[in-house]
Structures are given as C-alpha cells and as structure tokens.
Amino acid sequence: MAVDDQVVLGAGAGAVADLRDSKIRPRVVPVPYGSRPSICPVRAWHAWKETVKLDDPDGHAWRRLHSRWHTVMKGGLQPESIGDVITRAGERAGIEIRFTGHSPRRGLATSSRLKGHDQVVIAKQGGRAPHSKVLAGYLEVVDQWEDDALLGVL
C-alpha cells in the first residue's frame, strides 16, 4: 500500500490513500481527519511517515520490522501479518472478542451505517461491490430496529 500524503481540499480535508496492493482490488480512498486527535488516521499517518522517514511515494506505507533489531525494513507487510498485528493489538487492549484482519472492514461498515451513510457509499469506501451480500448481512444487524416493518404499525 502506498499513501499519497497530499492534503485534500474540501469538506473534512484529510489524506488520499492509494491502495495499490489490496485483497479486494486497487482503489483510491479519501481519509478525513478524525474528530479526536488520539484516533485520527491522518495524524497517525503523518507521525509514522516522519518517524520512519518514508520518502518514496511508491514505497510501502506499512513496513516490516527486523525480528532481532526492530529496525524498519524496506519491504511491506504481508496480508497475514496485518491480520496478526490487529489480533495482537486487540488482545493487548484486553478486548474479549478476537479481532482479525477483517474486523476493521466490518467495523467501518457498521459504524458508517449507524451514522446514516448509504450502503453504496459504504461499499465503495470499503472496497466492496455496491450490492455485496456480505455487506448487506452486516448492515441488516444495524438496520433491524430502524427498518423494521412493524414500526408505526404496532
């Protein structure tokens, strides 16, 4: 994954993520600044980029660490490694359910729907087909109370 750190002008300015190596398909995704600095992906990206001195716009954004020296290496993380990092982070945080590499995609879809975003917009941001059955399954759980056929009838 390479990330272009150009600031995007417009509502909620942030960064543009150029996801060239993707499990789903390559895509360009706008990433707005977070409402809280402690969880802002744009601020975290800039801090990471500065810390590891990333200067190649075509290089990998998330890099491997040498297992013995813990120095940043040239190559990018493997897809399995990213899932392992997410699982270990959830364990260290004391979260009782097991997080996997798929958890952020599901969490993004669920949280976006709770904020009222349309399924097509959610699918595009998450790299899914506009009418993905998997995405529809996630959103069904979110929508079961707002889109209930019994609302206003009982």
C-alpha positions as CSV (number, residue, x, y, z in Angstrom):
1,M,0.0,0.0,0.0
2,A,1.3,3.4,-0.9
3,V,-0.1,6.5,0.5
4,D,-0.1,9.9,-1.1
5,D,0.1,12.5,1.7
6,Q,-1.3,15.4,-0.3
7,V,-3.9,17.3,1.7
8,V,-7.3,17.1,0.0
9,L,-9.1,20.4,-0.1
10,G,-12.8,20.4,0.6
11,A,-15.2,19.3,3.3
12,G,-13.3,17.5,6.1
13,A,-9.9,17.6,4.4
14,G,-7.5,14.8,5.0
15,A,-5.3,12.4,3.0
16,V,-5.8,10.2,0.0
17,A,-4.8,6.5,0.4
18,D,-3.7,4.9,-2.8
19,L,-4.4,1.2,-2.1
20,R,-2.4,-0.5,-4.9
21,D,-1.9,-3.8,-3.1
22,S,-5.3,-4.8,-1.9
23,K,-7.0,-8.1,-1.1
24,I,-10.1,-6.8,-2.9
25,R,-8.8,-4.5,-5.7
26,P,-6.7,-1.4,-6.1
27,R,-8.5,1.8,-5.3
28,V,-8.0,5.4,-4.1
29,V,-9.8,6.2,-0.8
30,P,-10.2,9.6,0.8
31,V,-9.4,9.6,4.5
32,P,-10.7,12.5,6.5
33,Y,-9.1,13.9,9.7
34,G,-10.5,12.2,12.8
35,S,-12.6,14.1,15.2
36,R,-10.3,13.1,18.1
37,P,-6.5,13.5,17.6
38,S,-5.8,10.3,19.6
39,I,-7.6,8.2,17.0
40,C,-7.1,10.3,13.8
41,P,-5.7,8.1,10.9
42,V,-4.3,11.2,9.1
43,R,-2.4,12.4,12.1
44,A,-1.1,8.9,12.8
45,W,0.0,8.5,9.2
46,H,2.0,11.8,9.2
47,A,3.6,10.8,12.6
48,W,4.5,7.3,11.2
49,K,5.8,8.8,7.9
50,E,8.0,11.2,9.8
51,T,9.3,8.6,12.3
52,V,10.4,6.0,9.8
53,K,11.4,8.7,7.2
54,L,9.2,7.4,4.4
55,D,10.2,9.4,1.3
56,D,9.3,7.1,-1.6
57,P,5.7,7.8,-2.8
58,D,5.6,4.4,-4.4
59,G,7.0,2.5,-1.4
60,H,5.1,0.5,1.1
61,A,3.4,2.5,3.9
62,W,3.4,-0.2,6.5
63,R,6.8,-1.9,6.7
64,R,8.3,-4.9,8.3
65,L,10.5,-4.7,11.4
66,H,13.6,-6.8,11.7
67,S,12.8,-9.5,14.2
68,R,16.1,-9.1,16.1
69,W,17.0,-5.4,15.8
70,H,13.5,-4.0,15.4
71,T,14.7,-1.7,12.7
72,V,12.3,-0.8,9.8
73,M,13.0,-2.8,6.7
74,K,12.3,-1.9,3.0
75,G,9.6,-4.5,2.2
76,G,5.9,-4.2,3.1
77,L,3.9,-6.3,5.5
78,Q,2.2,-9.4,4.2
79,P,-1.6,-9.6,4.3
80,E,-1.4,-12.3,7.0
81,S,0.9,-10.1,9.1
82,I,-1.5,-7.2,9.1
83,G,-4.2,-9.6,10.5
84,D,-1.8,-10.8,13.1
85,V,-1.0,-7.2,14.2
86,I,-4.7,-6.5,14.6
87,T,-5.3,-9.7,16.6
88,R,-2.4,-9.0,18.9
89,A,-3.5,-5.3,19.4
90,G,-7.0,-6.5,20.4
91,E,-5.5,-9.0,22.9
92,R,-3.2,-6.4,24.4
93,A,-6.1,-4.0,24.8
94,G,-8.0,-6.7,26.7
95,I,-10.8,-6.9,24.3
96,E,-12.7,-10.2,24.9
97,I,-13.7,-10.9,21.3
98,R,-10.9,-11.9,18.9
99,F,-10.1,-9.2,16.4
100,T,-8.9,-10.3,13.0
101,G,-7.8,-8.6,9.8
102,H,-11.4,-8.5,8.7
103,S,-12.6,-6.6,11.9
104,P,-11.7,-3.1,10.7
105,R,-13.7,-3.6,7.4
106,R,-16.7,-4.8,9.3
107,G,-16.4,-2.1,11.9
108,L,-16.2,0.6,9.3
109,A,-19.3,-0.7,7.6
110,T,-21.3,-1.0,10.8
111,S,-20.2,2.4,12.2
112,S,-20.8,4.1,8.9
113,R,-24.3,2.7,8.7
114,L,-25.0,3.8,12.3
115,K,-24.1,7.3,11.2
116,G,-26.6,7.1,8.4
117,H,-24.4,6.6,5.4
118,D,-25.8,4.9,2.3
119,Q,-24.9,1.3,1.5
120,V,-23.4,2.2,-1.9
121,V,-21.1,4.8,-0.3
122,I,-20.0,2.3,2.5
123,A,-19.3,-0.4,-0.1
124,K,-17.2,2.0,-2.2
125,Q,-15.1,3.1,0.7
126,G,-14.6,-0.4,1.9
127,G,-13.7,-1.8,-1.5
128,R,-16.8,-4.0,-1.8
129,A,-19.3,-4.4,-4.7
130,P,-22.2,-1.9,-4.4
131,H,-24.7,-4.7,-3.5
132,S,-22.4,-7.1,-1.7
133,K,-24.3,-9.8,0.2
134,V,-21.7,-9.9,2.9
135,L,-22.0,-6.1,3.4
136,A,-25.8,-6.4,3.4
137,G,-25.5,-9.0,6.2
138,Y,-23.6,-6.6,8.3
139,L,-25.9,-3.8,7.7
140,E,-29.0,-5.9,8.4
141,V,-27.9,-6.2,12.0
142,V,-27.5,-2.4,12.2
143,D,-30.8,-1.7,10.4
144,Q,-33.1,-4.2,12.2
145,W,-34.6,-1.6,14.5
146,E,-34.8,1.4,12.2
147,D,-36.0,-0.5,9.1
148,D,-38.4,-2.8,11.0
149,A,-41.7,-3.3,9.1
150,L,-43.6,-3.2,12.4
151,L,-42.5,0.4,13.2
152,G,-45.6,2.6,13.1
153,V,-47.9,-0.4,12.7
154,L,-48.0,-1.6,16.3
